[in-house]
Amino acid sequence: MKAMMLTGINKIEMREIPYPVIKNDTDVLIRMAKVGVCGSDVHYYVSGRIGCQVIQYPYIVGHECSGVVEKVGSSVSGLMAGDRIAIDPAISCWQCDQCRTGRHHTCRKLKFLGCPGQMPGCLCEYIVMPEASCYKIKDGMTFEQAAISEPLSIGVYSVKQSGIAPGAKIGILGVGPIGLSVLLTAGIQGADKIHITDKLDGRIDVALNAGAKWAGNPDRQNIVEEITQLEPGGLDAIFECCGQQEALDQAIELLKPGGKLMLIGIPSVDRISFSIDKLRRKEISTQNVRRQVDCVQDALDMIDGQQVDVDFMATHHFPFEKTEEAFELVANYRDGVIKAIVDF
């Protein structure tokens, strides 16, 4: 079958690799339909690593995907050939201490699509996943929406972990697909005033259209000063979705005493820092977000029930053979891109 493989920094090539096969009786063979290009995929494309996870070339990335069931193992009971599915890219062992306590997203033996050292990604014609990672979608849901349910599920999980109550005043620093997913979810959960920032004016406009009440560009505005004038008591929670040190500094200034900082963005550096004096005096809680757990179905239900409209995120489409063009577009933030979708 054909696969798009990273072969070096900023290099992707189409290669022929063996077709995957069903090895376990709970396995499902899936024909890919849509794959979304994620920021983490682009990290691997432009730098070959995320922290300690280093690419060994050639390698297939990609994890935001949807497809059609081609064949199922003998113990699969909820799916059959022809079913349309969304895919949770994580495979947990279900036996370790993390899995037994409901933290299967931090499973000790976790395998994640497109994660170096774990398993190849989904930028290929077929993949095999366990039934537990497959979610049948309704006829009215598009493959595109099903693929976007993966980043949306991270937004759902992040908002759940933040513990914000109806009427909360929040900030979202960085409104790419994850920040927008937080925005949509927080709106459903009753956040009263959502303040967003981004350095790309096009994304600011998109976020305002999606429900943000205030927006600013930190390259041109003193966002701490402006938001503080609007919310002198501070914000209840801030979702940092861009992985930038300056955004972390702004978050500490903007949070109220007892506020919560949700760390979602992936920094390009190995270390970040905080003003411990301000962090301590305000007694700010920090919460790292590691993907999501048990939120895929919630995300699908939100889309299916028309509680959220995610179609606006899919701004660009590329045929499979032009995957490298999709990565170049996203890596360079060109043409107002929010989410590039690879079509099979």
C-alpha positions as CSV (number, residue, x, y, z in Angstrom):
1,M,0.0,0.0,0.0
2,K,1.0,3.6,-0.3
3,A,2.2,5.6,2.7
4,M,3.5,9.1,3.2
5,M,6.7,8.9,5.2
6,L,8.9,11.5,6.9
7,T,12.4,10.9,5.4
8,G,14.2,13.9,6.9
9,I,13.6,17.4,8.2
10,N,10.9,19.1,6.0
11,K,10.8,16.0,3.8
12,I,7.9,13.7,3.0
13,E,7.9,10.9,0.4
14,M,5.3,8.5,-0.8
15,R,6.6,4.9,-0.5
16,E,5.2,1.4,-0.8
17,I,4.9,-0.6,2.4
18,P,3.3,-3.9,3.3
19,Y,-0.5,-3.9,4.0
20,P,-1.3,-4.2,7.7
21,V,-2.9,-7.4,8.8
22,I,-5.2,-8.4,11.6
23,K,-3.2,-10.1,14.3
24,N,-5.6,-10.1,17.3
25,D,-9.2,-11.2,17.4
26,T,-10.2,-7.7,18.6
27,D,-8.4,-6.0,15.7
28,V,-10.2,-3.9,13.0
29,L,-8.7,-3.3,9.5
30,I,-9.6,0.3,8.4
31,R,-9.4,2.0,5.1
32,M,-8.5,5.7,5.6
33,A,-10.9,8.4,4.5
34,K,-9.6,11.6,6.1
35,V,-6.6,12.6,8.1
36,G,-6.2,16.0,9.7
37,V,-2.7,17.6,10.0
38,C,-2.0,18.3,13.7
39,G,0.5,20.7,15.1
40,S,2.3,17.8,16.7
41,D,2.7,16.2,13.3
42,V,4.3,19.5,12.1
43,H,6.6,19.5,15.1
44,Y,8.0,16.2,13.8
45,Y,8.1,17.5,10.2
46,V,10.1,20.6,11.0
47,S,12.3,19.4,13.9
48,G,12.2,15.6,13.9
49,R,11.2,15.5,17.6
50,I,8.9,16.5,20.4
51,G,11.0,16.4,23.6
52,C,12.3,12.9,24.1
53,Q,10.3,11.5,21.2
54,V,12.6,11.5,18.3
55,I,11.9,10.3,14.7
56,Q,13.8,7.4,13.3
57,Y,13.5,7.9,9.5
58,P,11.6,6.9,7.5
59,Y,8.5,7.2,9.6
60,I,4.7,7.7,9.2
61,V,3.0,10.4,11.3
62,G,-0.7,11.3,11.6
63,H,-3.3,10.5,14.2
64,E,-6.5,12.6,13.5
65,C,-8.4,10.2,11.3
66,S,-11.6,8.6,10.1
67,G,-12.3,5.7,7.8
68,V,-14.3,2.7,6.8
69,V,-14.1,-0.8,8.3
70,E,-12.7,-3.3,5.8
71,K,-12.4,-6.4,8.0
72,V,-12.8,-7.3,11.7
73,G,-11.3,-9.9,14.0
74,S,-13.2,-12.9,15.3
75,S,-14.1,-11.3,18.6
76,V,-15.2,-7.9,17.3
77,S,-18.9,-7.6,18.0
78,G,-19.8,-3.9,17.6
79,L,-18.5,-3.3,14.1
80,M,-18.7,-4.9,10.6
81,A,-17.2,-4.3,7.2
82,G,-18.6,-1.1,5.7
83,D,-19.1,0.8,9.0
84,R,-17.9,4.4,9.0
85,I,-15.8,5.2,12.0
86,A,-14.0,7.9,14.0
87,I,-10.7,6.7,15.6
88,D,-9.2,7.3,19.0
89,P,-5.5,7.2,18.1
90,A,-4.5,5.7,21.5
91,I,-4.1,2.0,22.4
92,S,-3.9,1.2,26.1
93,C,-3.0,-2.0,27.8
94,W,-6.0,-1.8,30.2
95,Q,-3.9,-3.7,32.9
96,C,-1.3,-1.3,34.4
97,D,-1.9,1.0,37.4
98,Q,-2.8,3.9,35.2
99,C,-5.4,2.0,33.2
100,R,-6.9,0.5,36.4
101,T,-7.4,4.0,37.9
102,G,-9.0,5.4,34.8
103,R,-5.9,7.1,33.4
104,H,-5.5,5.0,30.3
105,H,-4.3,8.1,28.4
106,T,-1.1,7.8,30.5
107,C,-1.0,4.0,30.2
108,R,2.5,2.6,31.0
109,K,2.5,0.7,27.7
110,L,0.6,3.2,25.6
111,K,0.8,3.1,21.9
112,F,-0.3,6.1,20.0
113,L,-0.7,6.6,16.2
114,G,2.3,8.5,14.8
115,C,4.2,8.6,18.0
116,P,7.9,7.6,17.7
117,G,8.8,4.4,19.6
118,Q,5.1,3.5,19.8
119,M,3.5,2.9,16.4
120,P,3.4,4.3,12.9
121,G,0.8,6.9,12.1
122,C,-2.3,7.0,9.8
123,L,-0.9,8.8,6.7
124,C,-1.3,5.6,4.7
125,E,-4.1,3.8,3.0
126,Y,-4.9,1.2,5.7
127,I,-4.3,0.8,9.4
128,V,-5.2,-1.7,12.1
129,M,-6.6,-0.6,15.4
130,P,-8.4,-2.5,18.2
131,E,-12.2,-2.3,18.4
132,A,-11.9,-0.2,21.6
133,S,-10.3,2.6,19.5
134,C,-13.1,2.7,16.9
135,Y,-16.3,4.7,17.2
136,K,-19.1,4.1,14.7
137,I,-20.5,7.4,13.3
138,K,-24.0,8.1,12.2
139,D,-24.9,8.6,8.5
140,G,-25.3,12.3,9.0
141,M,-21.7,12.8,10.2
142,T,-19.0,13.5,7.6
143,F,-15.6,11.8,7.6
144,E,-14.2,15.3,8.0
145,Q,-16.2,15.9,11.2
146,A,-15.2,12.5,12.5
147,A,-11.5,13.3,12.1
148,I,-11.9,16.7,13.8
149,S,-13.5,14.9,16.7
150,E,-10.0,14.0,17.8
151,P,-8.8,17.6,18.6
152,L,-12.3,18.5,19.8
153,S,-12.0,15.7,22.3
154,I,-8.9,17.4,23.7
155,G,-10.9,20.6,24.1
156,V,-13.7,18.7,25.9
157,Y,-11.2,17.0,28.2
158,S,-9.3,20.3,28.9
159,V,-12.5,22.1,29.9
160,K,-13.6,19.1,32.2
161,Q,-10.2,19.2,33.9
162,S,-10.3,22.9,34.5
163,G,-13.4,22.6,36.6
164,I,-14.9,25.9,35.4
165,A,-18.4,26.6,36.4
166,P,-21.2,28.3,34.5
167,G,-20.5,32.1,34.4
168,A,-16.7,31.6,34.5
169,K,-14.5,34.2,33.0
170,I,-11.7,32.5,31.0
171,G,-8.8,33.2,28.6
172,I,-7.6,31.1,25.7
173,L,-4.1,32.0,24.6
174,G,-3.7,30.7,21.0
175,V,-6.7,29.8,18.9
176,G,-5.5,27.1,16.5
177,P,-7.6,24.0,16.3
178,I,-7.1,23.1,20.0
179,G,-7.8,26.6,21.2
180,L,-10.9,26.7,19.1
181,S,-12.0,23.3,20.5
182,V,-11.6,24.7,24.0
183,L,-13.6,27.8,22.9
184,L,-16.5,25.7,21.6
185,T,-16.6,23.4,24.6
186,A,-16.3,26.2,27.1
187,G,-19.2,28.0,25.5
188,I,-21.4,25.0,25.8
189,Q,-20.4,24.6,29.5
190,G,-21.6,28.1,30.2
191,A,-18.4,30.2,30.3
192,D,-19.7,33.8,30.5
193,K,-16.8,35.8,29.0
194,I,-14.2,34.2,26.8
195,H,-11.1,36.3,26.0
196,I,-8.8,35.0,23.3
197,T,-5.4,36.0,22.0
198,D,-3.5,35.0,18.9
199,K,-0.7,36.5,16.7
200,L,-2.6,35.7,13.5
201,D,-5.4,38.2,12.7
202,G,-7.3,35.6,10.6
203,R,-7.5,33.3,13.6
204,I,-8.7,36.1,15.8
205,D,-11.6,36.7,13.4
206,V,-12.4,33.0,13.4
207,A,-12.5,32.9,17.2
208,L,-14.8,35.9,17.4
209,N,-17.2,34.3,15.0
210,A,-17.0,31.1,17.1
211,G,-18.1,32.9,20.3
212,A,-15.2,34.7,21.8
213,K,-16.3,38.0,23.6
214,W,-12.9,39.8,23.3
215,A,-9.8,39.2,21.2
216,G,-6.4,40.7,21.0
217,N,-3.1,40.3,19.2
218,P,-0.1,40.3,21.7
219,D,2.2,41.5,18.9
220,R,0.3,44.8,18.7
221,Q,-1.5,45.1,22.0
222,N,-0.8,45.0,25.7
223,I,-3.2,42.2,26.3
224,V,-2.6,42.0,30.1
225,E,-3.5,45.7,30.4
226,E,-6.5,45.5,28.2
227,I,-8.0,42.3,29.7
228,T,-7.4,43.6,33.2
229,Q,-9.3,46.7,32.5
230,L,-12.2,44.6,31.4
231,E,-11.8,42.0,34.2
232,P,-10.1,43.8,37.1
233,G,-10.7,40.8,39.4
234,G,-8.8,38.5,37.1
235,L,-9.8,35.4,35.1
236,D,-11.0,32.1,36.6
237,A,-9.0,30.0,34.2
238,I,-6.7,30.3,31.3
239,F,-6.1,27.7,28.7
240,E,-2.6,28.1,27.2
241,C,-2.7,26.6,23.8
242,C,0.3,28.0,22.0
243,G,3.3,26.7,23.9
244,Q,4.9,30.1,24.2
245,Q,6.8,31.4,27.3
246,E,5.3,34.9,26.8
247,A,1.8,33.5,26.9
248,L,2.6,31.7,30.2
249,D,3.8,35.0,31.7
250,Q,0.7,36.7,30.5
251,A,-1.5,34.0,32.0
252,I,0.1,34.4,35.5
253,E,-0.6,38.1,35.4
254,L,-4.2,37.6,34.2
255,L,-5.4,34.9,36.6
256,K,-7.2,35.8,39.7
257,P,-6.0,34.5,43.1
258,G,-6.9,30.8,43.2
259,G,-7.2,30.7,39.4
260,K,-6.3,27.7,37.3
261,L,-3.7,27.6,34.4
262,M,-4.3,24.8,31.9
263,L,-1.1,23.9,30.0
264,I,-2.1,22.5,26.7
265,G,0.3,23.9,24.1
266,I,3.5,22.0,23.2
267,P,6.6,24.3,23.7
268,S,9.4,23.9,21.2
269,V,11.9,24.2,24.1
270,D,12.7,21.6,26.8
271,R,12.1,24.0,29.7
272,I,9.7,26.8,30.6
273,S,9.6,29.0,33.7
274,F,7.2,30.9,35.9
275,S,7.5,33.8,38.3
276,I,7.3,31.7,41.4
277,D,6.6,34.8,43.5
278,K,3.4,35.6,41.6
279,L,2.4,31.9,41.2
280,R,2.7,31.3,45.0
281,R,1.2,34.6,46.2
282,K,-1.9,34.0,44.0
283,E,-1.9,30.3,44.8
284,I,-2.4,29.5,41.1
285,S,-3.0,25.9,40.2
286,T,-1.3,24.5,37.1
287,Q,-2.7,21.5,35.2
288,N,-0.9,19.8,32.4
289,V,-3.2,18.3,29.7
290,R,-2.1,15.1,28.1
291,R,-4.3,14.5,25.1
292,Q,-7.7,13.2,26.5
293,V,-9.4,10.3,28.2
294,D,-12.9,9.1,27.6
295,C,-14.0,12.2,25.6
296,V,-14.2,11.0,22.0
297,Q,-17.8,9.9,22.3
298,D,-18.6,13.2,24.0
299,A,-17.0,15.1,21.1
300,L,-18.9,13.0,18.5
301,D,-22.2,13.6,20.4
302,M,-21.6,17.3,20.5
303,I,-21.1,17.3,16.7
304,D,-24.0,15.0,16.0
305,G,-26.3,16.9,18.2
306,Q,-25.3,20.2,16.5
307,Q,-24.2,21.7,19.8
308,V,-21.0,22.7,18.0
309,D,-20.2,23.4,14.3
310,V,-16.7,22.2,13.6
311,D,-16.9,22.5,9.8
312,F,-15.3,26.0,9.8
313,M,-12.0,24.5,11.1
314,A,-11.4,22.5,7.9
315,T,-10.1,25.4,5.8
316,H,-7.9,23.4,3.3
317,H,-8.1,20.0,1.6
318,F,-5.3,18.2,-0.1
319,P,-5.3,14.9,-2.0
320,F,-3.2,12.1,-0.4
321,E,-0.4,12.5,-3.0
322,K,0.0,16.2,-2.0
323,T,0.4,15.6,1.7
324,E,3.7,17.5,1.8
325,E,2.0,20.6,0.5
326,A,-0.5,20.3,3.4
327,F,2.4,20.1,5.9
328,E,4.2,23.1,4.3
329,L,1.0,25.2,4.5
330,V,0.4,24.4,8.2
331,A,4.1,24.7,9.2
332,N,4.2,28.2,7.7
333,Y,0.7,29.3,8.8
334,R,-0.1,30.3,5.2
335,D,-3.4,31.3,3.6
336,G,-5.4,31.6,6.8
337,V,-5.1,27.8,7.5
338,I,-6.8,26.4,10.6
339,K,-6.9,22.7,9.8
340,A,-5.6,21.0,6.6
341,I,-7.3,17.8,5.7
342,V,-5.7,15.0,3.7
343,D,-8.4,13.3,1.5
344,F,-8.0,9.7,0.5
